[in-house]
């Protein structure tokens, strides 16, 4: 798919599909398209690897694999595989927890920080892309979408 062209939704209809089912499908399709576009953003790392680094940085302290898995919404096994690849590239390090040596804490390395500064022009490329994705969407609509998806997330966790 050419991401420079607007997606043509003319052939898509709700039909008898409930709007909730359509939205879930739309979110899944968006996730696939976004991942493909984001994978092309950096040649050296994938979107999932980039997302893992973002999530590590969101944590108040260096997370464990289980804590990071929860933040990322992914399985322990999937996150471990992502981390092993990032560690091999020198972007993260895993060190035993000071209080509980059975746990490993995950740290973003200076090498990763330097990579992002060099390749993302201090966040300018990311800001540009995010700006384009949300172009024409006002803050009220954005906040409504955030609240809706957060509520969906809570409901999902209660299943």
N, CA and C atoms as an extended XYZ file, in Angstrom:
477
Properties=species:S:1:pos:R:3:atomname:S:1:resname:S:1:resid:I:1 pbc="F F F"
N         0.835       -1.181        0.000 N   UNK     1
C         0.000        0.000        0.000 CA  UNK     1
C         0.879        1.244        0.000 C   UNK     1
N         0.512        2.233       -0.778 N   UNK     2
C         1.238        3.496       -0.839 CA  UNK     2
C         0.718        4.402        0.277 C   UNK     2
N         1.570        4.657        1.279 N   UNK     3
C         1.139        5.447        2.424 CA  UNK     3
C         1.083        6.932        2.118 C   UNK     3
N         1.536        7.334        0.925 N   UNK     4
C         1.454        8.729        0.542 CA  UNK     4
C         0.076        9.069       -0.009 C   UNK     4
N        -0.712        8.056       -0.327 N   UNK     5
C        -2.065        8.273       -0.827 CA  UNK     5
C        -3.056        7.997        0.286 C   UNK     5
N        -4.153        8.718        0.262 N   UNK     6
C        -5.189        8.506        1.264 CA  UNK     6
C        -5.846        7.154        1.038 C   UNK     6
N        -6.125        6.442        2.125 N   UNK     7
C        -6.772        5.148        2.007 CA  UNK     7
C        -8.171        5.336        1.444 C   UNK     7
N        -8.536        4.547        0.463 N   UNK     8
C        -9.841        4.636       -0.168 CA  UNK     8
C       -10.815        3.744        0.594 C   UNK     8
N       -11.770        4.364        1.266 N   UNK     9
C       -12.767        3.613        2.036 CA  UNK     9
C       -14.095        3.545        1.285 C   UNK     9
N       -14.115        3.918       -0.005 N   UNK    10
C       -15.351        3.928       -0.781 CA  UNK    10
C       -15.959        2.536       -0.907 C   UNK    10
N       -15.134        1.500       -0.918 N   UNK    11
C       -15.633        0.138       -1.080 CA  UNK    11
C       -15.992       -0.528        0.242 C   UNK    11
N       -15.892        0.202        1.329 N   UNK    12
C       -16.157       -0.357        2.653 CA  UNK    12
C       -17.526        0.117        3.130 C   UNK    12
N       -18.342       -0.842        3.580 N   UNK    13
C       -19.666       -0.508        4.104 CA  UNK    13
C       -19.865       -1.192        5.448 C   UNK    13
N       -20.664       -0.562        6.293 N   UNK    14
C       -21.042       -1.195        7.553 CA  UNK    14
C       -21.903       -2.418        7.270 C   UNK    14
N       -22.793       -2.272        6.283 N   UNK    15
C       -23.738       -3.356        5.996 CA  UNK    15
C       -24.542       -3.650        7.246 C   UNK    15
N       -24.640       -4.911        7.617 N   UNK    16
C       -25.357       -5.314        8.833 CA  UNK    16
C       -24.426       -5.403       10.030 C   UNK    16
N       -23.170       -5.007        9.834 N   UNK    17
C       -22.178       -5.112       10.903 CA  UNK    17
C       -22.431       -4.039       11.959 C   UNK    17
N       -22.455       -4.444       13.222 N   UNK    18
C       -22.596       -3.430       14.278 CA  UNK    18
C       -21.382       -2.500       14.274 C   UNK    18
N       -21.576       -1.223       14.614 N   UNK    19
C       -20.452       -0.284       14.602 CA  UNK    19
C       -19.302       -0.725       15.512 C   UNK    19
N       -19.606       -1.433       16.607 N   UNK    20
C       -18.554       -1.901       17.502 CA  UNK    20
C       -17.621       -2.883       16.779 C   UNK    20
N       -18.204       -3.805       16.010 N   UNK    21
C       -17.403       -4.777       15.266 CA  UNK    21
C       -16.599       -4.073       14.180 C   UNK    21
N       -17.211       -3.088       13.515 N   UNK    22
C       -16.504       -2.335       12.485 CA  UNK    22
C       -15.314       -1.597       13.080 C   UNK    22
N       -15.521       -0.987       14.256 N   UNK    23
C       -14.431       -0.257       14.913 CA  UNK    23
C       -13.287       -1.191       15.286 C   UNK    23
N       -13.591       -2.364       15.818 N   UNK    24
C       -12.535       -3.321       16.155 CA  UNK    24
C       -11.745       -3.724       14.913 C   UNK    24
N       -12.427       -3.960       13.820 N   UNK    25
C       -11.751       -4.286       12.568 CA  UNK    25
C       -10.910       -3.127       12.069 C   UNK    25
N       -11.458       -1.923       12.181 N   UNK    26
C       -10.742       -0.728       11.751 CA  UNK    26
C        -9.472       -0.525       12.585 C   UNK    26
N        -9.575       -0.739       13.901 N   UNK    27
C        -8.397       -0.620       14.771 CA  UNK    27
C        -7.332       -1.658       14.410 C   UNK    27
N        -7.769       -2.872       14.106 N   UNK    28
C        -6.819       -3.923       13.724 CA  UNK    28
C        -6.131       -3.586       12.408 C   UNK    28
N        -6.905       -3.123       11.442 N   UNK    29
C        -6.333       -2.751       10.145 CA  UNK    29
C        -5.373       -1.573       10.311 C   UNK    29
N        -5.757       -0.585       11.135 N   UNK    30
C        -4.885        0.561       11.378 CA  UNK    30
C        -3.579        0.103       12.018 C   UNK    30
N        -3.675       -0.798       12.995 N   UNK    31
C        -2.478       -1.306       13.664 CA  UNK    31
C        -1.532       -1.956       12.654 C   UNK    31
N        -2.073       -2.766       11.745 N   UNK    32
C        -1.237       -3.416       10.730 CA  UNK    32
C        -0.573       -2.384        9.819 C   UNK    32
N        -1.344       -1.400        9.356 N   UNK    33
C        -0.794       -0.377        8.460 CA  UNK    33
C         0.241        0.483        9.186 C   UNK    33
N        -0.069        0.825       10.421 N   UNK    34
C         0.860        1.658       11.183 CA  UNK    34
C         2.173        0.916       11.430 C   UNK    34
N         2.076       -0.357       11.788 N   UNK    35
C         3.293       -1.139       12.043 CA  UNK    35
C         4.150       -1.219       10.784 C   UNK    35
N         3.528       -1.422        9.630 N   UNK    36
C         4.289       -1.497        8.377 CA  UNK    36
C         4.977       -0.165        8.076 C   UNK    36
N         4.263        0.927        8.265 N   UNK    37
C         4.845        2.250        8.016 CA  UNK    37
C         5.949        2.547        9.026 C   UNK    37
N         5.706        2.217       10.296 N   UNK    38
C         6.690        2.486       11.345 CA  UNK    38
C         7.932        1.609       11.191 C   UNK    38
N         7.759        0.384       10.706 N   UNK    39
C         8.917       -0.486       10.475 CA  UNK    39
C         9.855        0.121        9.432 C   UNK    39
N         9.283        0.883        8.504 N   UNK    40
C        10.095        1.512        7.460 CA  UNK    40
C        10.766        2.802        7.958 C   UNK    40
N        10.341        3.288        9.107 N   UNK    41
C        10.846        4.554        9.646 CA  UNK    41
C        12.334        4.475        9.972 C   UNK    41
N        12.736        3.472       10.736 N   UNK    42
C        14.136        3.233       11.063 CA  UNK    42
C        14.549        1.932       10.399 C   UNK    42
N        15.661        1.918        9.761 N   UNK    43
C        16.122        0.695        9.103 CA  UNK    43
C        16.659       -0.317       10.123 C   UNK    43
N        17.238        0.169       11.217 N   UNK    44
C        17.945       -0.699       12.159 CA  UNK    44
C        17.045       -1.430       13.146 C   UNK    44
N        15.868       -0.853       13.445 N   UNK    45
C        14.984       -1.477       14.435 CA  UNK    45
C        13.550       -1.480       13.918 C   UNK    45
N        12.751       -2.361       14.496 N   UNK    46
C        11.344       -2.469       14.110 CA  UNK    46
C        10.493       -1.561       15.009 C   UNK    46
N         9.228       -1.411       14.620 N   UNK    47
C         8.291       -0.628       15.416 CA  UNK    47
C         8.160       -1.236       16.811 C   UNK    47
N         8.055       -2.554       16.901 N   UNK    48
C         7.904       -3.198       18.218 CA  UNK    48
C         9.121       -2.923       19.097 C   UNK    48
N        10.311       -2.929       18.517 N   UNK    49
C        11.517       -2.620       19.284 CA  UNK    49
C        11.508       -1.162       19.727 C   UNK    49
N        11.118       -0.267       18.826 N   UNK    50
C        11.016        1.156       19.159 CA  UNK    50
C         9.983        1.362       20.267 C   UNK    50
N         8.839        0.686       20.130 N   UNK    51
C         7.773        0.792       21.121 CA  UNK    51
C         8.243        0.291       22.488 C   UNK    51
N         9.028       -0.776       22.501 N   UNK    52
C         9.560       -1.291       23.769 CA  UNK    52
C        10.423       -0.237       24.455 C   UNK    52
N        11.253        0.447       23.684 N   UNK    53
C        12.103        1.494       24.259 CA  UNK    53
C        11.255        2.638       24.795 C   UNK    53
N        10.218        3.015       24.062 N   UNK    54
C         9.297        4.063       24.540 CA  UNK    54
C         8.698        3.634       25.881 C   UNK    54
N         8.226        2.393       25.949 N   UNK    55
C         7.590        1.894       27.168 CA  UNK    55
C         8.569        1.807       28.335 C   UNK    55
N         9.807        1.428       28.068 N   UNK    56
C        10.826        1.404       29.129 CA  UNK    56
C        10.991        2.819       29.684 C   UNK    56
N        11.056        3.793       28.783 N   UNK    57
C        11.233        5.189       29.205 CA  UNK    57
C        10.017        5.750       29.936 C   UNK    57
N         8.845        5.168       29.722 N   UNK    58
C         7.631        5.627       30.412 CA  UNK    58
C         7.598        5.176       31.874 C   UNK    58
N         8.325        4.112       32.177 N   UNK    59
C         8.304        3.559       33.536 CA  UNK    59
C         9.087        4.467       34.492 C   UNK    59
N         8.590        4.586       35.722 N   UNK    60
C         9.241        5.431       36.731 CA  UNK    60
C        10.611        4.904       37.112 C   UNK    60
N        10.752        3.580       37.135 N   UNK    61
C        12.060        2.960       37.381 CA  UNK    61
C        12.256        1.888       36.321 C   UNK    61
N        13.477        1.445       36.158 N   UNK    62
C        13.771        0.418       35.155 CA  UNK    62
C        12.846       -0.776       35.397 C   UNK    62
N        12.060       -1.140       34.380 N   UNK    63
C        11.072       -2.212       34.590 CA  UNK    63
C        11.694       -3.602       34.514 C   UNK    63
N        10.956       -4.574       35.046 N   UNK    64
C        11.280       -5.982       34.835 CA  UNK    64
C        10.600       -6.398       33.533 C   UNK    64
N        10.898       -7.574       33.058 N   UNK    65
C        10.252       -8.054       31.832 CA  UNK    65
C         8.740       -8.166       32.036 C   UNK    65
N         8.322       -8.675       33.183 N   UNK    66
C         6.878       -8.785       33.454 CA  UNK    66
C         6.209       -7.410       33.480 C   UNK    66
N         6.851       -6.442       34.110 N   UNK    67
C         6.277       -5.091       34.154 CA  UNK    67
C         6.198       -4.487       32.754 C   UNK    67
N         7.241       -4.671       31.974 N   UNK    68
C         7.248       -4.144       30.610 CA  UNK    68
C         6.197       -4.856       29.753 C   UNK    68
N         6.033       -6.154       29.951 N   UNK    69
C         5.021       -6.913       29.211 CA  UNK    69
C         3.635       -6.334       29.460 C   UNK    69
N         3.374       -5.987       30.700 N   UNK    70
C         2.071       -5.410       31.052 CA  UNK    70
C         1.881       -4.047       30.387 C   UNK    70
N         2.898       -3.200       30.422 N   UNK    71
C         2.814       -1.874       29.804 CA  UNK    71
C         2.600       -2.003       28.301 C   UNK    71
N         3.327       -2.934       27.670 N   UNK    72
C         3.236       -3.104       26.221 CA  UNK    72
C         1.994       -3.867       25.783 C   UNK    72
N         1.340       -4.570       26.717 N   UNK    73
C         0.173       -5.363       26.355 CA  UNK    73
C         0.546       -6.582       25.541 C   UNK    73
N         1.684       -7.176       25.864 N   UNK    74
C         2.188       -8.318       25.109 CA  UNK    74
C         2.646       -9.402       26.075 C   UNK    74
N         2.853      -10.599       25.543 N   UNK    75
C         3.261      -11.714       26.401 CA  UNK    75
C         4.714      -11.561       26.842 C   UNK    75
N         5.030      -12.211       27.943 N   UNK    76
C         6.394      -12.238       28.473 CA  UNK    76
C         7.352      -12.761       27.406 C   UNK    76
N         6.951      -13.833       26.699 N   UNK    77
C         7.812      -14.444       25.687 CA  UNK    77
C         8.094      -13.477       24.528 C   UNK    77
N         7.054      -12.775       24.052 N   UNK    78
C         7.248      -11.830       22.947 CA  UNK    78
C         8.154      -10.673       23.355 C   UNK    78
N         7.928      -10.151       24.544 N   UNK    79
C         8.748       -9.032       25.022 CA  UNK    79
C        10.192       -9.480       25.222 C   UNK    79
N        10.383      -10.671       25.748 N   UNK    80
C        11.740      -11.196       25.952 CA  UNK    80
C        12.480      -11.277       24.613 C   UNK    80
N        11.805      -11.735       23.564 N   UNK    81
C        12.439      -11.826       22.236 CA  UNK    81
C        12.809      -10.436       21.706 C   UNK    81
N        11.940       -9.480       21.885 N   UNK    82
C        12.216       -8.101       21.464 CA  UNK    82
C        13.424       -7.561       22.220 C   UNK    82
N        13.460       -7.811       23.525 N   UNK    83
C        14.561       -7.317       24.359 CA  UNK    83
C        15.898       -7.961       24.002 C   UNK    83
N        15.883       -9.246       23.702 N   UNK    84
C        17.124       -9.920       23.317 CA  UNK    84
C        17.708       -9.297       22.047 C   UNK    84
N        16.840       -8.952       21.093 N   UNK    85
C        17.307       -8.310       19.858 CA  UNK    85
C        17.836       -6.907       20.140 C   UNK    85
N        17.151       -6.171       21.015 N   UNK    86
C        17.617       -4.831       21.377 CA  UNK    86
C        18.934       -4.894       22.142 C   UNK    86
N        19.074       -5.898       22.987 N   UNK    87
C        20.317       -6.060       23.752 CA  UNK    87
C        21.475       -6.378       22.801 C   UNK    87
N        21.218       -7.223       21.821 N   UNK    88
C        22.240       -7.589       20.835 CA  UNK    88
C        22.709       -6.360       20.062 C   UNK    88
N        21.791       -5.415       19.822 N   UNK    89
C        22.124       -4.189       19.098 CA  UNK    89
C        22.746       -3.137       20.020 C   UNK    89
N        22.791       -3.422       21.318 N   UNK    90
C        23.380       -2.498       22.282 CA  UNK    90
C        22.450       -1.386       22.722 C   UNK    90
N        21.128       -1.544       22.471 N   UNK    91
C        20.164       -0.492       22.793 CA  UNK    91
C        19.613       -0.588       24.217 C   UNK    91
N        19.689       -1.765       24.793 N   UNK    92
C        19.253       -1.939       26.187 CA  UNK    92
C        20.254       -2.836       26.889 C   UNK    92
N        20.204       -2.767       28.218 N   UNK    93
C        20.963       -3.727       29.022 CA  UNK    93
C        20.019       -4.259       30.083 C   UNK    93
N        20.220       -5.504       30.454 N   UNK    94
C        19.408       -6.124       31.504 CA  UNK    94
C        20.343       -6.484       32.648 C   UNK    94
N        19.973       -6.013       33.834 N   UNK    95
C        20.811       -6.243       35.011 CA  UNK    95
C        19.953       -6.767       36.159 C   UNK    95
N        20.523       -7.604       37.018 N   UNK    96
C        19.754       -8.127       38.157 CA  UNK    96
C        19.267       -7.002       39.069 C   UNK    96
N        18.060       -7.184       39.573 N   UNK    97
C        17.483       -6.239       40.528 CA  UNK    97
C        18.316       -6.270       41.815 C   UNK    97
N        18.533       -5.116       42.416 N   UNK    98
C        19.367       -5.037       43.622 CA  UNK    98
C        18.754       -5.783       44.799 C   UNK    98
N        17.404       -5.771       44.894 N   UNK    99
C        16.731       -6.386       46.035 CA  UNK    99
C        16.381       -7.858       45.794 C   UNK    99
N        16.100       -8.209       44.547 N   UNK   100
C        15.698       -9.573       44.212 CA  UNK   100
C        16.463      -10.010       42.970 C   UNK   100
N        17.520      -10.749       43.167 N   UNK   101
C        18.426      -11.135       42.078 CA  UNK   101
C        17.743      -12.023       41.025 C   UNK   101
N        16.560      -12.578       41.336 N   UNK   102
C        15.847      -13.394       40.351 CA  UNK   102
C        15.243      -12.521       39.251 C   UNK   102
N        14.994      -11.259       39.555 N   UNK   103
C        14.409      -10.335       38.584 CA  UNK   103
C        15.509       -9.597       37.837 C   UNK   103
N        15.230       -9.288       36.584 N   UNK   104
C        16.144       -8.472       35.802 CA  UNK   104
C        15.469       -7.148       35.461 C   UNK   104
N        16.205       -6.073       35.646 N   UNK   105
C        15.715       -4.731       35.303 CA  UNK   105
C        16.262       -4.359       33.926 C   UNK   105
N        15.473       -3.615       33.179 N   UNK   106
C        15.826       -3.253       31.804 CA  UNK   106
C        16.168       -1.768       31.746 C   UNK   106
N        17.317       -1.464       31.157 N   UNK   107
C        17.797       -0.088       31.048 CA  UNK   107
C        18.058        0.251       29.579 C   UNK   107
N        17.679        1.470       29.184 N   UNK   108
C        18.008        1.968       27.850 CA  UNK   108
C        19.433        2.495       27.914 C   UNK   108
N        20.238        2.136       26.923 N   UNK   109
C        21.649        2.523       26.926 CA  UNK   109
C        21.860        3.899       26.292 C   UNK   109
N        23.031        4.451       26.552 N   UNK   110
C        23.422        5.713       25.911 CA  UNK   110
C        23.483        5.546       24.398 C   UNK   110
N        23.859        4.355       23.953 N   UNK   111
C        23.927        4.072       22.518 CA  UNK   111
C        22.544        4.229       21.869 C   UNK   111
N        21.504        3.769       22.551 N   UNK   112
C        20.138        3.916       22.031 CA  UNK   112
C        19.744        5.386       21.980 C   UNK   112
N        20.062        6.116       23.039 N   UNK   113
C        19.738        7.550       23.071 CA  UNK   113
C        20.432        8.285       21.930 C   UNK   113
N        21.686        7.962       21.695 N   UNK   114
C        22.451        8.589       20.607 CA  UNK   114
C        21.857        8.217       19.249 C   UNK   114
N        21.445        6.971       19.106 N   UNK   115
C        20.825        6.521       17.858 CA  UNK   115
C        19.579        7.341       17.549 C   UNK   115
N        18.724        7.532       18.557 N   UNK   116
C        17.486        8.261       18.324 CA  UNK   116
C        17.737        9.742       18.059 C   UNK   116
N        18.693       10.315       18.735 N   UNK   117
C        19.032       11.715       18.456 CA  UNK   117
C        19.533       11.872       17.028 C   UNK   117
N        20.367       10.943       16.602 N   UNK   118
C        20.949       11.014       15.261 CA  UNK   118
C        19.925       10.723       14.167 C   UNK   118
N        19.059        9.733       14.390 N   UNK   119
C        18.140        9.277       13.358 CA  UNK   119
C        16.766        9.932       13.393 C   UNK   119
N        16.426       10.554       14.488 N   UNK   120
C        15.102       11.163       14.586 CA  UNK   120
C        15.190       12.678       14.678 C   UNK   120
N        16.391       13.223       14.492 N   UNK   121
C        16.572       14.676       14.519 CA  UNK   121
C        15.917       15.284       15.760 C   UNK   121
N        16.276       14.726       16.917 N   UNK   122
C        15.737       15.177       18.208 CA  UNK   122
C        14.215       15.153       18.251 C   UNK   122
N        13.627       14.118       17.656 N   UNK   123
C        12.178       13.938       17.721 CA  UNK   123
C        11.393       14.652       16.629 C   UNK   123
N        12.070       15.384       15.777 N   UNK   124
C        11.362       16.149       14.751 CA  UNK   124
C        10.666       15.248       13.731 C   UNK   124
N        11.314       14.183       13.299 N   UNK   125
C        10.681       13.269       12.339 CA  UNK   125
C         9.463       12.605       12.958 C   UNK   125
N         9.585       12.163       14.205 N   UNK   126
C         8.445       11.531       14.878 CA  UNK   126
C         7.293       12.513       15.016 C   UNK   126
N         7.610       13.736       15.426 N   UNK   127
C         6.565       14.753       15.587 CA  UNK   127
C         5.872       15.038       14.262 C   UNK   127
N         6.641       15.079       13.186 N   UNK   128
C         6.064       15.325       11.864 CA  UNK   128
C         5.089       14.212       11.490 C   UNK   128
N         5.526       12.966       11.666 N   UNK   129
C         4.682       11.822       11.302 CA  UNK   129
C         3.425       11.789       12.159 C   UNK   129
N         3.582       11.984       13.457 N   UNK   130
C         2.419       11.986       14.351 CA  UNK   130
C         1.477       13.124       13.971 C   UNK   130
N         2.043       14.278       13.662 N   UNK   131
C         1.226       15.409       13.236 CA  UNK   131
C         0.422       15.097       11.993 C   UNK   131
N         1.044       14.418       11.050 N   UNK   132
C         0.344       14.047        9.811 CA  UNK   132
C        -0.770       13.043       10.089 C   UNK   132
N        -0.515       12.071       10.953 N   UNK   133
C        -1.531       11.057       11.269 CA  UNK   133
C        -2.758       11.704       11.900 C   UNK   133
N        -2.549       12.712       12.750 N   UNK   134
C        -3.657       13.340       13.461 CA  UNK   134
C        -4.133       14.643       12.817 C   UNK   134
N        -3.681       14.902       11.597 N   UNK   135
C        -4.072       16.111       10.878 CA  UNK   135
C        -5.593       16.157       10.708 C   UNK   135
N        -6.186       17.307       11.038 N   UNK   136
C        -7.621       17.488       10.872 CA  UNK   136
C        -8.470       16.915       11.993 C   UNK   136
N        -7.836       16.405       13.031 N   UNK   137
C        -8.573       15.838       14.173 CA  UNK   137
C        -8.460       16.815       15.329 C   UNK   137
N        -9.606       17.354       15.755 N   UNK   138
C        -9.568       18.344       16.831 CA  UNK   138
C        -9.375       17.660       18.181 C   UNK   138
N        -9.018       18.464       19.172 N   UNK   139
C        -8.695       17.921       20.500 CA  UNK   139
C        -9.886       17.205       21.134 C   UNK   139
N       -11.092       17.716       20.925 N   UNK   140
C       -12.286       17.082       21.499 CA  UNK   140
C       -12.450       15.667       20.934 C   UNK   140
N       -12.292       15.506       19.619 N   UNK   141
C       -12.402       14.183       18.990 CA  UNK   141
C       -11.293       13.268       19.487 C   UNK   141
N       -10.102       13.805       19.600 N   UNK   142
C        -8.963       13.026       20.076 CA  UNK   142
C        -9.201       12.534       21.502 C   UNK   142
N        -9.657       13.426       22.376 N   UNK   143
C        -9.910       13.034       23.767 CA  UNK   143
C       -11.036       12.005       23.852 C   UNK   143
N       -12.038       12.144       23.005 N   UNK   144
C       -13.134       11.178       22.968 CA  UNK   144
C       -12.612        9.805       22.541 C   UNK   144
N       -11.739        9.771       21.533 N   UNK   145
C       -11.155        8.508       21.076 CA  UNK   145
C       -10.308        7.877       22.177 C   UNK   145
N        -9.511        8.691       22.856 N   UNK   146
C        -8.672        8.191       23.952 CA  UNK   146
C        -9.537        7.585       25.049 C   UNK   146
N       -10.580        8.302       25.441 N   UNK   147
C       -11.470        7.804       26.498 CA  UNK   147
C       -12.163        6.516       26.074 C   UNK   147
N       -12.596        6.455       24.827 N   UNK   148
C       -13.267        5.251       24.318 CA  UNK   148
C       -12.325        4.060       24.339 C   UNK   148
N       -11.131        4.232       23.827 N   UNK   149
C       -10.186        3.115       23.767 CA  UNK   149
C        -9.735        2.706       25.167 C   UNK   149
N        -9.572        3.663       26.075 N   UNK   150
C        -9.204        3.312       27.459 CA  UNK   150
C       -10.320        2.506       28.115 C   UNK   150
N       -11.570        2.874       27.861 N   UNK   151
C       -12.702        2.127       28.409 CA  UNK   151
C       -12.738        0.723       27.791 C   UNK   151
N       -12.497        0.635       26.481 N   UNK   152
C       -12.437       -0.678       25.832 CA  UNK   152
C       -11.346       -1.539       26.449 C   UNK   152
N       -10.188       -0.909       26.726 N   UNK   153
C        -9.052       -1.610       27.344 CA  UNK   153
C        -9.445       -2.154       28.722 C   UNK   153
N       -10.116       -1.327       29.531 N   UNK   154
C       -10.568       -1.789       30.867 CA  UNK   154
C       -11.544       -2.950       30.731 C   UNK   154
N       -12.492       -2.815       29.800 N   UNK   155
C       -13.468       -3.883       29.600 CA  UNK   155
C       -12.783       -5.177       29.145 C   UNK   155
N       -11.798       -5.051       28.271 N   UNK   156
C       -11.060       -6.206       27.781 CA  UNK   156
C       -10.340       -6.912       28.920 C   UNK   156
N        -9.748       -6.136       29.806 N   UNK   157
C        -8.998       -6.734       30.916 CA  UNK   157
C        -9.913       -7.462       31.900 C   UNK   157
N       -11.204       -7.147       31.878 N   UNK   158
C       -12.170       -7.801       32.773 CA  UNK   158
C       -12.758       -9.068       32.170 C   UNK   158
N       -12.459       -9.350       30.913 N   UNK   159
C       -13.001      -10.574       30.266 CA  UNK   159
C       -12.432      -11.822       30.915 C   UNK   159
